[in-house]
């Protein structure tokens, strides 16, 4: 089983408002939480994210949740685009760490 999330922003400008970044980060957190509860151990999660505020925290969340984490920038993506896909493969054993700790101020 695999899950793919693409959070769309109403903004079409290269610079996204902080509120859009926070909403995208929250959707990714929810997708990771859903994955922990519903993915098989060898399952995968793919999320479209944007470099900028909160990216490093989302990458860290993936690394604490999945055995393999690959950030992928599609060849079709424009050079100036901040879009990247975070791919998490294979759930790690459950930990006592809360999923949402510190990604966007929660």
Biopython code that builds the backbone (N, CA, C, O; Angstrom):
import numpy as np
from Bio.PDB.StructureBuilder import StructureBuilder

atoms = [
    (1, "UNK", "N", (0.839, -1.173, 0.000)),
    (1, "UNK", "CA", (0.000, 0.000, 0.000)),
    (1, "UNK", "C", (0.884, 1.236, 0.000)),
    (1, "UNK", "O", (1.914, 1.274, 0.674)),
    (2, "UNK", "N", (0.480, 2.241, -0.754)),
    (2, "UNK", "CA", (1.192, 3.507, -0.732)),
    (2, "UNK", "C", (0.167, 4.624, -0.714)),
    (2, "UNK", "O", (-0.968, 4.454, -1.159)),
    (3, "UNK", "N", (0.580, 5.757, -0.200)),
    (3, "UNK", "CA", (-0.282, 6.926, -0.098)),
    (3, "UNK", "C", (0.459, 8.090, -0.726)),
    (3, "UNK", "O", (1.661, 8.253, -0.515)),
    (4, "UNK", "N", (-0.259, 8.907, -1.503)),
    (4, "UNK", "CA", (0.359, 10.102, -2.069)),
    (4, "UNK", "C", (-0.498, 11.301, -1.711)),
    (4, "UNK", "O", (-1.718, 11.275, -1.872)),
    (5, "UNK", "N", (0.145, 12.349, -1.225)),
    (5, "UNK", "CA", (-0.542, 13.579, -0.868)),
    (5, "UNK", "C", (0.045, 14.723, -1.663)),
    (5, "UNK", "O", (1.261, 14.911, -1.692)),
    (6, "UNK", "N", (-0.822, 15.491, -2.311)),
    (6, "UNK", "CA", (-0.378, 16.722, -2.966)),
    (6, "UNK", "C", (-1.251, 17.837, -2.432)),
    (6, "UNK", "O", (-2.440, 17.912, -2.740)),
    (7, "UNK", "N", (-0.656, 18.698, -1.635)),
    (7, "UNK", "CA", (-1.386, 19.831, -1.065)),
    (7, "UNK", "C", (-1.290, 20.999, -2.026)),
    (7, "UNK", "O", (-0.191, 21.445, -2.355)),
    (8, "UNK", "N", (-2.405, 21.486, -2.469)),
    (8, "UNK", "CA", (-2.415, 22.599, -3.422)),
    (8, "UNK", "C", (-2.662, 23.901, -2.676)),
    (8, "UNK", "O", (-3.503, 23.969, -1.779)),
    (9, "UNK", "N", (-1.943, 24.898, -3.045)),
    (9, "UNK", "CA", (-2.124, 26.233, -2.488)),
    (9, "UNK", "C", (-2.907, 27.059, -3.489)),
    (9, "UNK", "O", (-2.777, 26.872, -4.698)),
    (10, "UNK", "N", (-3.725, 27.978, -2.979)),
    (10, "UNK", "CA", (-4.447, 28.859, -3.887)),
    (10, "UNK", "C", (-3.501, 29.862, -4.533)),
    (10, "UNK", "O", (-3.833, 30.480, -5.544)),
    (11, "UNK", "N", (-2.321, 30.019, -3.941)),
    (11, "UNK", "CA", (-1.340, 30.963, -4.458)),
    (11, "UNK", "C", (-0.585, 30.335, -5.627)),
    (11, "UNK", "O", (-0.173, 29.178, -5.552)),
    (12, "UNK", "N", (-0.408, 31.085, -6.687)),
    (12, "UNK", "CA", (0.368, 30.582, -7.816)),
    (12, "UNK", "C", (1.720, 31.283, -7.907)),
    (12, "UNK", "O", (2.469, 31.072, -8.861)),
    (13, "UNK", "N", (2.028, 32.109, -6.926)),
    (13, "UNK", "CA", (3.309, 32.807, -6.923)),
    (13, "UNK", "C", (4.372, 31.922, -6.313)),
    (13, "UNK", "O", (4.056, 31.053, -5.500)),
    (14, "UNK", "N", (5.646, 32.123, -6.690)),
    (14, "UNK", "CA", (6.722, 31.306, -6.139)),
    (14, "UNK", "C", (6.869, 31.439, -4.625)),
    (14, "UNK", "O", (7.264, 30.483, -3.957)),
    (15, "UNK", "N", (6.556, 32.606, -4.082)),
    (15, "UNK", "CA", (6.659, 32.763, -2.624)),
    (15, "UNK", "C", (5.281, 32.569, -2.016)),
    (15, "UNK", "O", (4.331, 33.279, -2.344)),
    (16, "UNK", "N", (5.194, 31.607, -1.136)),
    (16, "UNK", "CA", (3.922, 31.282, -0.506)),
    (16, "UNK", "C", (3.806, 32.004, 0.826)),
    (16, "UNK", "O", (4.799, 32.146, 1.540)),
    (17, "UNK", "N", (2.609, 32.463, 1.169)),
    (17, "UNK", "CA", (2.417, 33.055, 2.490)),
    (17, "UNK", "C", (2.690, 32.020, 3.578)),
    (17, "UNK", "O", (2.536, 30.820, 3.354)),
    (18, "UNK", "N", (3.090, 32.485, 4.744)),
    (18, "UNK", "CA", (3.387, 31.579, 5.857)),
    (18, "UNK", "C", (2.189, 30.713, 6.198)),
    (18, "UNK", "O", (2.353, 29.560, 6.598)),
    (19, "UNK", "N", (0.981, 31.253, 6.045)),
    (19, "UNK", "CA", (-0.211, 30.464, 6.375)),
    (19, "UNK", "C", (-0.355, 29.264, 5.444)),
    (19, "UNK", "O", (-0.799, 28.202, 5.878)),
    (20, "UNK", "N", (0.016, 29.415, 4.160)),
    (20, "UNK", "CA", (-0.027, 28.279, 3.229)),
    (20, "UNK", "C", (0.988, 27.222, 3.634)),
    (20, "UNK", "O", (0.683, 26.030, 3.612)),
    (21, "UNK", "N", (2.190, 27.646, 4.002)),
    (21, "UNK", "CA", (3.219, 26.702, 4.439)),
    (21, "UNK", "C", (2.767, 25.950, 5.676)),
    (21, "UNK", "O", (2.996, 24.745, 5.786)),
    (22, "UNK", "N", (2.135, 26.637, 6.602)),
    (22, "UNK", "CA", (1.648, 25.997, 7.827)),
    (22, "UNK", "C", (0.548, 24.985, 7.503)),
    (22, "UNK", "O", (0.512, 23.900, 8.083)),
    (23, "UNK", "N", (-0.344, 25.336, 6.583)),
    (23, "UNK", "CA", (-1.422, 24.397, 6.202)),
    (23, "UNK", "C", (-0.848, 23.160, 5.521)),
    (23, "UNK", "O", (-1.264, 22.037, 5.802)),
    (24, "UNK", "N", (0.106, 23.374, 4.626)),
    (24, "UNK", "CA", (0.733, 22.240, 3.938)),
    (24, "UNK", "C", (1.449, 21.350, 4.952)),
    (24, "UNK", "O", (1.323, 20.126, 4.900)),
    (25, "UNK", "N", (2.196, 21.954, 5.872)),
    (25, "UNK", "CA", (2.897, 21.183, 6.899)),
    (25, "UNK", "C", (1.909, 20.380, 7.735)),
    (25, "UNK", "O", (2.166, 19.220, 8.059)),
    (26, "UNK", "N", (0.787, 20.989, 8.084)),
    (26, "UNK", "CA", (-0.214, 20.279, 8.883)),
    (26, "UNK", "C", (-0.802, 19.098, 8.109)),
    (26, "UNK", "O", (-1.005, 18.027, 8.680)),
    (27, "UNK", "N", (-1.077, 19.284, 6.815)),
    (27, "UNK", "CA", (-1.586, 18.175, 6.000)),
    (27, "UNK", "C", (-0.577, 17.033, 5.926)),
    (27, "UNK", "O", (-0.951, 15.862, 5.984)),
    (28, "UNK", "N", (0.699, 17.377, 5.798)),
    (28, "UNK", "CA", (1.739, 16.341, 5.752)),
    (28, "UNK", "C", (1.800, 15.614, 7.093)),
    (28, "UNK", "O", (1.936, 14.390, 7.125)),
    (29, "UNK", "N", (1.700, 16.353, 8.201)),
    (29, "UNK", "CA", (1.677, 15.716, 9.526)),
    (29, "UNK", "C", (0.513, 14.734, 9.641)),
    (29, "UNK", "O", (0.673, 13.625, 10.152)),
    (30, "UNK", "N", (-0.660, 15.154, 9.161)),
    (30, "UNK", "CA", (-1.833, 14.277, 9.202)),
    (30, "UNK", "C", (-1.620, 13.035, 8.344)),
    (30, "UNK", "O", (-2.029, 11.938, 8.724)),
    (31, "UNK", "N", (-0.981, 13.206, 7.189)),
    (31, "UNK", "CA", (-0.709, 12.067, 6.314)),
    (31, "UNK", "C", (0.267, 11.098, 6.974)),
    (31, "UNK", "O", (0.097, 9.883, 6.870)),
    (32, "UNK", "N", (1.285, 11.622, 7.651)),
    (32, "UNK", "CA", (2.236, 10.755, 8.364)),
    (32, "UNK", "C", (1.518, 10.021, 9.485)),
    (32, "UNK", "O", (1.723, 8.822, 9.674)),
    (33, "UNK", "N", (0.680, 10.731, 10.229)),
    (33, "UNK", "CA", (-0.086, 10.102, 11.310)),
    (33, "UNK", "C", (-0.989, 8.996, 10.763)),
    (33, "UNK", "O", (-1.073, 7.914, 11.344)),
    (34, "UNK", "N", (-1.664, 9.271, 9.646)),
    (34, "UNK", "CA", (-2.510, 8.265, 9.002)),
    (34, "UNK", "C", (-1.672, 7.062, 8.577)),
    (34, "UNK", "O", (-2.088, 5.916, 8.745)),
    (35, "UNK", "N", (-0.499, 7.328, 8.032)),
    (35, "UNK", "CA", (0.391, 6.252, 7.581)),
    (35, "UNK", "C", (0.805, 5.348, 8.732)),
    (35, "UNK", "O", (0.807, 4.124, 8.601)),
    (36, "UNK", "N", (1.154, 5.955, 9.857)),
    (36, "UNK", "CA", (1.566, 5.181, 11.027)),
    (36, "UNK", "C", (0.444, 4.238, 11.457)),
    (36, "UNK", "O", (0.700, 3.118, 11.897)),
    (37, "UNK", "N", (-0.789, 4.695, 11.328)),
    (37, "UNK", "CA", (-1.944, 3.905, 11.782)),
    (37, "UNK", "C", (-2.414, 2.887, 10.752)),
    (37, "UNK", "O", (-2.981, 1.859, 11.124)),
    (38, "UNK", "N", (-2.189, 3.152, 9.452)),
    (38, "UNK", "CA", (-2.836, 2.323, 8.433)),
    (38, "UNK", "C", (-1.919, 1.648, 7.418)),
    (38, "UNK", "O", (-2.326, 0.678, 6.779)),
    (39, "UNK", "N", (-0.690, 2.140, 7.255)),
    (39, "UNK", "CA", (0.206, 1.508, 6.274)),
    (39, "UNK", "C", (0.727, 0.174, 6.781)),
    (39, "UNK", "O", (0.916, -0.016, 7.982)),
    (40, "UNK", "N", (0.955, -0.739, 5.863)),
    (40, "UNK", "CA", (1.678, -1.962, 6.212)),
    (40, "UNK", "C", (3.130, -1.584, 6.460)),
    (40, "UNK", "O", (3.579, -0.538, 5.992)),
    (41, "UNK", "N", (3.873, -2.411, 7.186)),
    (41, "UNK", "CA", (5.264, -2.058, 7.516)),
    (41, "UNK", "C", (6.126, -1.718, 6.302)),
    (41, "UNK", "O", (7.044, -0.906, 6.423)),
    (42, "UNK", "N", (5.865, -2.306, 5.145)),
    (42, "UNK", "CA", (6.670, -2.031, 3.954)),
    (42, "UNK", "C", (6.017, -0.972, 3.056)),
    (42, "UNK", "O", (6.487, -0.742, 1.941)),
    (43, "UNK", "N", (4.953, -0.331, 3.520)),
    (43, "UNK", "CA", (4.244, 0.670, 2.727)),
    (43, "UNK", "C", (5.056, 1.937, 2.500)),
    (43, "UNK", "O", (6.150, 2.093, 3.041)),
    (44, "UNK", "N", (4.505, 2.838, 1.693)),
    (44, "UNK", "CA", (5.209, 4.081, 1.349)),
    (44, "UNK", "C", (4.247, 5.258, 1.401)),
    (44, "UNK", "O", (3.040, 5.113, 1.207)),
    (45, "UNK", "N", (4.816, 6.421, 1.666)),
    (45, "UNK", "CA", (4.073, 7.679, 1.645)),
    (45, "UNK", "C", (4.851, 8.658, 0.772)),
    (45, "UNK", "O", (6.064, 8.804, 0.921)),
    (46, "UNK", "N", (4.140, 9.332, -0.145)),
    (46, "UNK", "CA", (4.749, 10.347, -1.002)),
    (46, "UNK", "C", (3.984, 11.644, -0.782)),
    (46, "UNK", "O", (2.764, 11.688, -0.941)),
    (47, "UNK", "N", (4.705, 12.702, -0.415)),
    (47, "UNK", "CA", (4.081, 14.007, -0.198)),
    (47, "UNK", "C", (4.807, 15.072, -0.998)),
    (47, "UNK", "O", (6.037, 15.136, -1.000)),
    (48, "UNK", "N", (4.038, 15.900, -1.671)),
    (48, "UNK", "CA", (4.612, 17.043, -2.373)),
    (48, "UNK", "C", (4.747, 18.178, -1.362)),
    (48, "UNK", "O", (3.760, 18.607, -0.763)),
    (49, "UNK", "N", (5.960, 18.652, -1.180)),
    (49, "UNK", "CA", (6.235, 19.715, -0.217)),
    (49, "UNK", "C", (7.050, 20.805, -0.917)),
    (49, "UNK", "O", (7.440, 20.659, -2.076)),
    (50, "UNK", "N", (7.296, 21.885, -0.201)),
    (50, "UNK", "CA", (8.050, 22.996, -0.766)),
    (50, "UNK", "C", (9.190, 23.365, 0.163)),
    (50, "UNK", "O", (9.008, 23.443, 1.378)),
    (51, "UNK", "N", (10.378, 23.594, -0.413)),
    (51, "UNK", "CA", (11.506, 24.061, 0.390)),
    (51, "UNK", "C", (11.150, 25.427, 0.937)),
    (51, "UNK", "O", (10.534, 26.248, 0.259)),
    (52, "UNK", "N", (11.546, 25.651, 2.169)),
    (52, "UNK", "CA", (11.247, 26.915, 2.822)),
    (52, "UNK", "C", (10.920, 26.639, 4.272)),
    (52, "UNK", "O", (11.374, 25.650, 4.848)),
    (53, "UNK", "N", (10.141, 27.508, 4.848)),
    (53, "UNK", "CA", (9.786, 27.393, 6.253)),
    (53, "UNK", "C", (9.140, 26.041, 6.548)),
    (53, "UNK", "O", (8.134, 25.681, 5.938)),
    (54, "UNK", "N", (9.715, 25.311, 7.469)),
    (54, "UNK", "CA", (9.143, 24.042, 7.900)),
    (54, "UNK", "C", (9.638, 22.816, 7.153)),
    (54, "UNK", "O", (9.364, 21.693, 7.576)),
    (55, "UNK", "N", (10.368, 23.000, 6.042)),
    (55, "UNK", "CA", (10.800, 21.839, 5.267)),
    (55, "UNK", "C", (11.696, 20.907, 6.079)),
    (55, "UNK", "O", (11.493, 19.693, 6.069)),
    (56, "UNK", "N", (12.673, 21.456, 6.775)),
    (56, "UNK", "CA", (13.617, 20.601, 7.519)),
    (56, "UNK", "C", (12.900, 19.818, 8.618)),
    (56, "UNK", "O", (13.272, 18.681, 8.908)),
    (57, "UNK", "N", (11.876, 20.415, 9.230)),
    (57, "UNK", "CA", (11.114, 19.697, 10.255)),
    (57, "UNK", "C", (10.306, 18.562, 9.639)),
    (57, "UNK", "O", (10.177, 17.494, 10.238)),
    (58, "UNK", "N", (9.762, 18.789, 8.448)),
    (58, "UNK", "CA", (9.013, 17.719, 7.780)),
    (58, "UNK", "C", (9.950, 16.589, 7.365)),
    (58, "UNK", "O", (9.601, 15.416, 7.504)),
    (59, "UNK", "N", (11.131, 16.927, 6.858)),
    (59, "UNK", "CA", (12.110, 15.897, 6.496)),
    (59, "UNK", "C", (12.503, 15.102, 7.740)),
    (59, "UNK", "O", (12.636, 13.880, 7.674)),
    (60, "UNK", "N", (12.688, 15.777, 8.862)),
    (60, "UNK", "CA", (13.034, 15.098, 10.122)),
    (60, "UNK", "C", (11.903, 14.166, 10.559)),
    (60, "UNK", "O", (12.158, 13.052, 11.017)),
    (61, "UNK", "N", (10.661, 14.618, 10.418)),
    (61, "UNK", "CA", (9.508, 13.782, 10.750)),
    (61, "UNK", "C", (9.509, 12.508, 9.907)),
    (61, "UNK", "O", (9.268, 11.417, 10.423)),
    (62, "UNK", "N", (9.780, 12.651, 8.611)),
    (62, "UNK", "CA", (9.858, 11.476, 7.734)),
    (62, "UNK", "C", (10.974, 10.542, 8.197)),
    (62, "UNK", "O", (10.790, 9.326, 8.239)),
    (63, "UNK", "N", (12.134, 11.110, 8.545)),
    (63, "UNK", "CA", (13.278, 10.282, 8.945)),
    (63, "UNK", "C", (13.035, 9.549, 10.264)),
    (63, "UNK", "O", (13.592, 8.473, 10.480)),
    (64, "UNK", "N", (12.218, 10.112, 11.141)),
    (64, "UNK", "CA", (11.904, 9.415, 12.395)),
    (64, "UNK", "C", (10.795, 8.384, 12.210)),
    (64, "UNK", "O", (10.605, 7.515, 13.060)),
    (65, "UNK", "N", (10.059, 8.481, 11.092)),
    (65, "UNK", "CA", (8.912, 7.599, 10.865)),
    (65, "UNK", "C", (9.217, 6.458, 9.893)),
    (65, "UNK", "O", (8.701, 5.352, 10.056)),
    (66, "UNK", "N", (10.053, 6.721, 8.882)),
    (66, "UNK", "CA", (10.301, 5.746, 7.824)),
    (66, "UNK", "C", (11.760, 5.296, 7.801)),
    (66, "UNK", "O", (12.664, 6.051, 8.159)),
    (67, "UNK", "N", (11.971, 4.045, 7.371)),
    (67, "UNK", "CA", (13.339, 3.500, 7.280)),
    (67, "UNK", "C", (14.127, 4.153, 6.150)),
    (67, "UNK", "O", (15.324, 4.403, 6.293)),
    (68, "UNK", "N", (13.464, 4.428, 5.030)),
    (68, "UNK", "CA", (14.114, 5.049, 3.871)),
    (68, "UNK", "C", (13.368, 6.344, 3.549)),
    (68, "UNK", "O", (12.144, 6.350, 3.415)),
    (69, "UNK", "N", (14.115, 7.432, 3.428)),
    (69, "UNK", "CA", (13.525, 8.725, 3.070)),
    (69, "UNK", "C", (14.311, 9.299, 1.900)),
    (69, "UNK", "O", (15.536, 9.416, 1.951)),
    (70, "UNK", "N", (13.581, 9.657, 0.839)),
    (70, "UNK", "CA", (14.222, 10.216, -0.354)),
    (70, "UNK", "C", (13.516, 11.502, -0.750)),
    (70, "UNK", "O", (12.327, 11.479, -1.069)),
    (71, "UNK", "N", (14.228, 12.627, -0.735)),
    (71, "UNK", "CA", (13.665, 13.834, -1.327)),
    (71, "UNK", "C", (13.907, 13.788, -2.830)),
    (71, "UNK", "O", (15.039, 13.586, -3.269)),
    (72, "UNK", "N", (12.863, 13.974, -3.614)),
    (72, "UNK", "CA", (12.982, 13.871, -5.068)),
    (72, "UNK", "C", (12.433, 15.129, -5.716)),
    (72, "UNK", "O", (11.295, 15.523, -5.461)),
    (73, "UNK", "N", (13.246, 15.758, -6.554)),
    (73, "UNK", "CA", (12.807, 16.898, -7.354)),
    (73, "UNK", "C", (12.617, 16.387, -8.777)),
    (73, "UNK", "O", (13.582, 15.987, -9.428)),
    (74, "UNK", "N", (11.392, 16.397, -9.256)),
    (74, "UNK", "CA", (11.137, 15.869, -10.599)),
    (74, "UNK", "C", (11.889, 16.648, -11.681)),
    (74, "UNK", "O", (12.054, 17.864, -11.578)),
    (75, "UNK", "N", (12.332, 15.952, -12.698)),
    (75, "UNK", "CA", (13.022, 16.609, -13.823)),
    (75, "UNK", "C", (12.108, 17.607, -14.520)),
    (75, "UNK", "O", (12.577, 18.597, -15.081)),
    (76, "UNK", "N", (10.801, 17.348, -14.487)),
    (76, "UNK", "CA", (9.849, 18.239, -15.140)),
    (76, "UNK", "C", (9.618, 19.522, -14.350)),
    (76, "UNK", "O", (9.011, 20.460, -14.866)),
    (77, "UNK", "N", (10.084, 19.577, -13.129)),
    (77, "UNK", "CA", (9.913, 20.753, -12.278)),
    (77, "UNK", "C", (10.856, 21.865, -12.739)),
    (77, "UNK", "O", (12.010, 21.611, -13.082)),
    (78, "UNK", "N", (10.358, 23.082, -12.742)),
    (78, "UNK", "CA", (11.202, 24.216, -13.133)),
    (78, "UNK", "C", (12.351, 24.383, -12.138)),
    (78, "UNK", "O", (12.200, 24.074, -10.956)),
    (79, "UNK", "N", (13.486, 24.867, -12.609)),
    (79, "UNK", "CA", (14.660, 25.049, -11.758)),
    (79, "UNK", "C", (14.369, 25.952, -10.568)),
    (79, "UNK", "O", (14.857, 25.694, -9.468)),
    (80, "UNK", "N", (13.595, 26.991, -10.765)),
    (80, "UNK", "CA", (13.297, 27.946, -9.694)),
    (80, "UNK", "C", (12.200, 27.467, -8.752)),
    (80, "UNK", "O", (11.977, 28.076, -7.706)),
    (81, "UNK", "N", (11.516, 26.391, -9.106)),
    (81, "UNK", "CA", (10.424, 25.886, -8.276)),
    (81, "UNK", "C", (10.964, 25.293, -6.977)),
    (81, "UNK", "O", (12.003, 24.633, -6.969)),
    (82, "UNK", "N", (10.253, 25.536, -5.888)),
    (82, "UNK", "CA", (10.649, 25.015, -4.575)),
    (82, "UNK", "C", (10.030, 23.648, -4.309)),
    (82, "UNK", "O", (10.211, 23.086, -3.229)),
    (83, "UNK", "N", (9.297, 23.104, -5.290)),
    (83, "UNK", "CA", (8.613, 21.830, -5.042)),
    (83, "UNK", "C", (9.592, 20.664, -4.985)),
    (83, "UNK", "O", (10.567, 20.594, -5.734)),
    (84, "UNK", "N", (9.293, 19.761, -4.072)),
    (84, "UNK", "CA", (10.048, 18.522, -3.879)),
    (84, "UNK", "C", (9.054, 17.479, -3.391)),
    (84, "UNK", "O", (8.068, 17.817, -2.736)),
    (85, "UNK", "N", (9.304, 16.241, -3.701)),
    (85, "UNK", "CA", (8.498, 15.165, -3.150)),
    (85, "UNK", "C", (9.302, 14.470, -2.063)),
    (85, "UNK", "O", (10.446, 14.077, -2.293)),
    (86, "UNK", "N", (8.723, 14.317, -0.894)),
    (86, "UNK", "CA", (9.342, 13.509, 0.153)),
    (86, "UNK", "C", (8.734, 12.122, 0.058)),
    (86, "UNK", "O", (7.515, 11.963, 0.128)),
    (87, "UNK", "N", (9.583, 11.124, -0.101)),
    (87, "UNK", "CA", (9.141, 9.740, -0.212)),
    (87, "UNK", "C", (9.630, 8.993, 1.028)),
    (87, "UNK", "O", (10.831, 8.935, 1.293)),
    (88, "UNK", "N", (8.706, 8.432, 1.773)),
    (88, "UNK", "CA", (9.047, 7.617, 2.940)),
    (88, "UNK", "C", (8.654, 6.183, 2.663)),
    (88, "UNK", "O", (7.515, 5.914, 2.281)),
    (89, "UNK", "N", (9.584, 5.255, 2.850)),
    (89, "UNK", "CA", (9.331, 3.840, 2.557)),
    (89, "UNK", "C", (9.653, 3.011, 3.783)),
    (89, "UNK", "O", (10.722, 3.162, 4.375)),
    (90, "UNK", "N", (8.741, 2.141, 4.166)),
    (90, "UNK", "CA", (8.965, 1.219, 5.277)),
    (90, "UNK", "C", (8.884, 1.892, 6.629)),
    (90, "UNK", "O", (9.779, 2.646, 7.012)),
    (91, "UNK", "N", (7.817, 1.621, 7.346)),
    (91, "UNK", "CA", (7.645, 2.218, 8.668)),
    (91, "UNK", "C", (8.677, 1.697, 9.651)),
    (91, "UNK", "O", (8.998, 0.508, 9.665)),
    (92, "UNK", "N", (9.188, 2.592, 10.466)),
    (92, "UNK", "CA", (10.049, 2.179, 11.577)),
    (92, "UNK", "C", (9.158, 1.642, 12.684)),
    (92, "UNK", "O", (7.947, 1.862, 12.675)),
    (93, "UNK", "N", (9.757, 0.940, 13.637)),
    (93, "UNK", "CA", (9.001, 0.452, 14.788)),
    (93, "UNK", "C", (8.405, 1.644, 15.531)),
    (93, "UNK", "O", (9.036, 2.698, 15.607)),
    (94, "UNK", "N", (7.193, 1.495, 16.082)),
    (94, "UNK", "CA", (6.568, 2.602, 16.807)),
    (94, "UNK", "C", (7.460, 3.110, 17.932)),
    (94, "UNK", "O", (8.133, 2.341, 18.619)),
    (95, "UNK", "N", (7.442, 4.432, 18.100)),
    (95, "UNK", "CA", (8.193, 5.070, 19.169)),
    (95, "UNK", "C", (7.229, 5.865, 20.032)),
    (95, "UNK", "O", (6.067, 6.050, 19.669)),
    (96, "UNK", "N", (7.704, 6.324, 21.152)),
    (96, "UNK", "CA", (6.878, 7.120, 22.050)),
    (96, "UNK", "C", (6.921, 8.606, 21.708)),
    (96, "UNK", "O", (6.421, 9.430, 22.473)),
    (97, "UNK", "N", (7.516, 8.959, 20.561)),
    (97, "UNK", "CA", (7.632, 10.342, 20.141)),
    (97, "UNK", "C", (6.328, 10.776, 19.467)),
    (97, "UNK", "O", (5.858, 10.100, 18.552)),
    (98, "UNK", "N", (5.736, 11.896, 19.905)),
    (98, "UNK", "CA", (4.517, 12.359, 19.244)),
    (98, "UNK", "C", (4.800, 12.768, 17.801)),
    (98, "UNK", "O", (5.844, 13.355, 17.516)),
    (99, "UNK", "N", (3.885, 12.465, 16.899)),
    (99, "UNK", "CA", (4.040, 12.729, 15.477)),
    (99, "UNK", "C", (4.186, 14.222, 15.195)),
    (99, "UNK", "O", (4.998, 14.608, 14.354)),
    (100, "UNK", "N", (3.421, 15.062, 15.875)),
    (100, "UNK", "CA", (3.348, 16.475, 15.517)),
    (100, "UNK", "C", (4.346, 17.356, 16.264)),
    (100, "UNK", "O", (4.241, 18.580, 16.197)),
    (101, "UNK", "N", (5.294, 16.781, 16.960)),
    (101, "UNK", "CA", (6.184, 17.584, 17.807)),
    (101, "UNK", "C", (7.011, 18.565, 17.002)),
    (101, "UNK", "O", (7.894, 18.168, 16.243)),
    (102, "UNK", "N", (6.724, 19.845, 17.169)),
    (102, "UNK", "CA", (7.585, 20.902, 16.686)),
    (102, "UNK", "C", (7.606, 21.199, 15.204)),
    (102, "UNK", "O", (8.466, 21.963, 14.767)),
    (103, "UNK", "N", (6.720, 20.647, 14.409)),
    (103, "UNK", "CA", (6.805, 20.902, 12.982)),
    (103, "UNK", "C", (6.389, 22.339, 12.653)),
    (103, "UNK", "O", (7.057, 23.007, 11.864)),
    (104, "UNK", "N", (5.319, 22.808, 13.234)),
    (104, "UNK", "CA", (4.976, 24.213, 13.021)),
    (104, "UNK", "C", (4.383, 24.827, 14.277)),
    (104, "UNK", "O", (3.294, 25.402, 14.277)),
    (105, "UNK", "N", (5.159, 24.677, 15.355)),
    (105, "UNK", "CA", (4.839, 25.377, 16.591)),
    (105, "UNK", "C", (3.818, 24.716, 17.482)),
    (105, "UNK", "O", (3.353, 25.341, 18.435)),
    (106, "UNK", "N", (3.452, 23.491, 17.217)),
    (106, "UNK", "CA", (2.489, 22.820, 18.095)),
    (106, "UNK", "C", (3.181, 22.198, 19.267)),
    (106, "UNK", "O", (2.530, 21.588, 20.115)),
]
sb = StructureBuilder()
sb.init_structure("model")
sb.init_model(0)
sb.init_chain("A")
sb.init_seg("    ")
for serial, (resi, resn, name, xyz) in enumerate(atoms, 1):
    if name == "N":
        sb.init_residue(resn, " ", resi, " ")
    sb.init_atom(name, np.array(xyz, "f"), 0.0, 1.0, " ", f" {name:<3s}", serial, name[0])
structure = sb.get_structure()
